Amino acid sequence: MFIFNLIAQIVIGGLAGWIAEKVMKFDTSLTMNVVLGIAGSVVGNAIIRTLGLWPGGGLIRSLVIAVAGACLLIYLYRLFNRQKA
């Protein structure tokens, strides 16, 4: 069961990263999409739990939260990268 969950998390992370890449017009590789999606999922879930808005489980909810978190990470990357230059 652990392997199935791990594979599902990678697939959802890749899909979320790809969607965030298209929404934010941020050109990245497949590997970066997976990393962005998984990191976005962690960030999005942390924000949701902190705000007390835990919506429960579900594939669509997980994907939406991961995409929102990945978009936030892309936004923050651009914000800090712009100030560095």
Secondary structure, DSSP 4 states (H G I P E B T S, - for coil): -HHHHHHHHHHHHHHHHHHHHHHHT----HHHHHHHHHHHHHHHHHHHHHTT------HHHHHHHHHHHHHHHHHHHHHHHHHH-
